[in-house]
Amino acid sequence: PAWLRRLCGHLLSERLLRPGGVQAVARGVLEGTDGGAGTEAAALDWRKCDAVGKILAACPQQCLSLEDYYRQVCPQILDLLHIQDKAAARQFQRVATTTLLTMAREQPQLAE
């Protein structure tokens, strides 16, 4: 239902804008995905990372401006590139890459 979608979107946006929120959301969505070796597992992993990246690149409705959103979220996205846990690092790098590519494609002047 629409009310549930709005509520989930609001809660997700709130969490993203908190310190460490990007990593928490990415971990939550990617939990149980281990970057498996099989072709099917790898495809699922890529799809999940791509979905998280697209979510992160989209400005929530409750944000005052896209610029403010990027200012809060982009440093957290760049932090994903420095995760030390090797298993998680690959997924977080995929998420960061997809997010930054999506931002650059949709908002080149702000993504810069």
C-alpha positions as semicolon CSV with decimal commas, in nm:
position;residue;x (nm);y (nm);z (nm)
1;P;0,000;0,000;0,000
2;A;0,102;0,359;-0,065
3;W;0,107;0,457;0,305
4;L;0,354;0,179;0,383
5;R;0,577;0,276;0,090
6;R;0,579;0,641;0,209
7;L;0,654;0,539;0,569
8;C;0,939;0,308;0,463
9;G;1,080;0,577;0,235
10;H;1,068;0,831;0,517
11;L;1,240;0,596;0,764
12;L;1,503;0,501;0,507
13;S;1,574;0,866;0,430
14;E;1,604;0,951;0,799
15;R;1,857;0,674;0,847
16;L;2,061;0,768;0,540
17;L;2,111;1,121;0,666
18;R;2,245;1,015;1,004
19;P;2,618;0,960;1,059
20;G;2,704;0,613;0,930
21;G;2,358;0,583;0,778
22;V;2,474;0,500;0,426
23;Q;2,681;0,208;0,550
24;A;2,400;0,088;0,778
25;V;2,148;0,090;0,493
26;A;2,391;-0,083;0,255
27;R;2,470;-0,349;0,516
28;G;2,100;-0,405;0,581
29;V;2,014;-0,456;0,215
30;L;2,323;-0,661;0,133
31;E;2,305;-0,880;0,443
32;G;2,315;-1,245;0,347
33;T;2,479;-1,166;0,014
34;D;2,834;-1,290;0,028
35;G;2,951;-1,214;-0,323
36;G;2,922;-1,585;-0,395
37;A;3,130;-1,760;-0,658
38;G;2,850;-1,895;-0,876
39;T;2,719;-1,705;-1,177
40;E;2,370;-1,677;-1,027
41;A;2,504;-1,557;-0,690
42;A;2,730;-1,302;-0,859
43;A;2,438;-1,168;-1,068
44;L;2,219;-1,136;-0,757
45;D;2,501;-0,958;-0,575
46;W;2,543;-0,710;-0,862
47;R;2,169;-0,645;-0,880
48;K;2,150;-0,575;-0,506
49;C;2,453;-0,345;-0,516
50;D;2,307;-0,165;-0,817
51;A;1,971;-0,121;-0,640
52;V;2,137;0,022;-0,327
53;G;2,343;0,258;-0,543
54;K;2,034;0,387;-0,722
55;I;1,854;0,439;-0,390
56;L;2,148;0,637;-0,255
57;A;2,167;0,855;-0,568
58;A;1,799;0,955;-0,541
59;C;1,720;1,256;-0,326
60;P;1,448;1,187;-0,068
61;Q;1,134;1,400;-0,082
62;Q;1,188;1,532;0,269
63;C;1,526;1,689;0,184
64;L;1,521;2,061;0,123
65;S;1,754;2,040;-0,176
66;L;1,947;1,790;-0,381
67;E;2,266;1,983;-0,304
68;D;2,215;1,946;0,074
69;Y;2,142;1,576;0,032
70;Y;2,459;1,520;-0,172
71;R;2,659;1,722;0,081
72;Q;2,546;1,489;0,361
73;V;2,558;1,159;0,174
74;C;2,859;1,184;-0,059
75;P;3,126;1,176;0,214
76;Q;2,960;0,863;0,349
77;I;2,959;0,707;0,003
78;L;3,330;0,780;-0,035
79;D;3,386;0,616;0,306
80;L;3,248;0,294;0,157
81;L;3,565;0,274;-0,051
82;H;3,775;0,241;0,265
83;I;3,603;-0,053;0,436
84;Q;3,865;-0,292;0,576
85;D;3,656;-0,612;0,582
86;K;3,757;-0,777;0,252
87;A;3,428;-0,962;0,199
88;A;3,219;-0,649;0,255
89;A;3,466;-0,418;0,080
90;R;3,393;-0,560;-0,266
91;Q;3,019;-0,507;-0,224
92;F;3,059;-0,159;-0,078
93;Q;3,290;-0,063;-0,365
94;R;3,023;-0,177;-0,609
95;V;2,759;0,026;-0,425
96;A;2,982;0,336;-0,417
97;T;3,068;0,300;-0,786
98;T;2,706;0,259;-0,893
99;T;2,597;0,551;-0,676
100;L;2,864;0,785;-0,806
101;L;2,803;0,685;-1,169
102;T;2,428;0,741;-1,126
103;M;2,488;1,080;-0,962
104;A;2,731;1,183;-1,235
105;R;2,490;1,078;-1,507
106;E;2,182;1,244;-1,354
107;Q;2,338;1,549;-1,186
108;P;2,683;1,606;-1,337
109;Q;2,730;1,955;-1,195
110;L;2,657;1,842;-0,837
111;A;2,836;1,509;-0,858
112;E;3,157;1,686;-0,947
